Amino acid sequence: MAQWNPTIAMKTAKEMLDTDRKENAIQVLIDCLSGKKNKNQWLPILEEVATLLLDTCLKTQNHKAVKDGLHQYRTICFPSNTSSLEKVIYEFLVKGDTLVREAKESGANAKSPEDESIESKILRSVSGDAFEDRNERTHIQPYIKFLWESFRAILDLVRNKPKLELTYYNTAVKAMRFCVTYERKQEFKRIGEMLRLHFAQLITHGSANSAMISVSSIQASQNSLNCLYGARFEYLNCSVRLELWQEAFRTVEDINEVMLIIKQQPAPQRMANYFEKLAQLFWTSHNYVFHAYAWLRFYLISRDQNRSLSEEDLQRLASVVLVSALSVPVQHSNAEQSQNHQDFFELHLEKEKNSRLSALLGKSLSKRSEEHTSELQSRSPS
C-alpha cells in the first residue's frame, strides 16, 4: 500500500506538519514503520522516518507513539542494523533532555504573580496551589513525565538484547541522572525495580531464548560484564546522592547477588567504590563494626590495586581505617543495636541482619571491637 512506501510517508507527514496536523503525521509514520514490506528490510530512509516520528513526538509529548514507533523500528533493525537503532535512540534522548531543560528555563522566566491572569488566579484559589507550584506543574511537569515514560519504554524495549547492552546501559544511566537532576525519587526507585526485574528475566529465560543474552554470554564478554555492573554501580552512586539509603542498601545486595551468579567480580576500581559506599551506609545505619571493616576492605584494595596513590594518601587511608575501628563502641546492648538496625533496614531479626551484612563484606563477622582493632593493626602498613 502507498503508506508503506517510506518516501511517500515522509512527504505526506511533512505536509501534515506544515498544516499543524501533528497527530495525523505521527500515525502516517507509524503505519510506514509497521508496514509488512518494511519488516526486516532496513533502508536508510527508514531511519529518517523514525527520526521524524520521534521529533514530532517531542513536540506533542506523545510517549505512547514513542513506544510504538521504536518497537516497530527495533523489529526492522534487529539483529543486523542495531547501530541505526542506537543512533536514533541516542539522538532522541539528547533532544528530550534539551527539551526538559528549556521547559525548566522558560518556567523560571515565567510571569510574576502580579502579571498572572485572572483565570489562573481563580484556578489557584480553588486548588490552593502556590504560584510557583502551579507554574512548575504547567510548564515543566508534562515534559518531565514525557521523558520519564520514554526512558521506561526504551529500557523495556532493549532489555537483555544482544548487541543492545550498551544502549541499555547508557539509557539507564541517563534515566538515573535525570531523576537526580530533577529530584524524582519515586521514578528513581522504579528504575531499580526494572533493573532487578530484567536481571531476573535474564536468569530465568536467557539460556533458553537465543534472542536474549544469558549468564554464559555475559561471562564470555567483558563489555557485557561492564554494562551489567556499570548500571548497578551508577544506581548505587545516585542512591547515595539522593540519600535514599534503603535503595542504596538494596543495590549493594543486588551487586553482591550478581557477583555470586556471574562468578566474576567487577574491576578493582568498582570494588573500591563498592566498599566505600558500604562504609557510608553502615555509618548511617549505626553498624559501626561493619563500617570499620568496610573501610578496611577499601584500604586493602586501594593499596594493592591503585598504583597512583602516594605514601601520604595510603597513610591517610590507614588513619581512616584505624579511627573507624576505634569508633566502635566497646559495649553495645542488644536492644539498642537492634533498634538502630531496625530504624534503617526495617528488619526484625538481629541474627539474620548480621548474616546479610556480613555477606556483603564477603566474610563472617562476629568480632568484638578489640579483636577487630587487632586485625586492623596487623594489616596496617609498616
Secondary structure as UniProt FT lines:
FT   HELIX           2..4
FT   HELIX           6..18
FT   TURN            19..20
FT   HELIX           22..34
FT   HELIX           36..38
FT   TURN            39..40
FT   HELIX           44..60
FT   HELIX           63..77
FT   TURN            78..80
FT   HELIX           82..108
FT   HELIX           113..115
FT   HELIX           118..127
FT   HELIX           131..139
FT   HELIX           141..158
FT   TURN            159..160
FT   TURN            162..163
FT   HELIX           165..181
FT   TURN            182..183
FT   HELIX           185..205
FT   HELIX           206..208
FT   TURN            210..211
FT   HELIX           215..219
FT   HELIX           222..241
FT   TURN            242..243
FT   HELIX           245..262
FT   HELIX           268..284
FT   TURN            285..286
FT   HELIX           288..305
FT   TURN            307..308
FT   HELIX           311..326
FT   HELIX           334..345
FT   HELIX           350..361
FT   HELIX           369..379
//
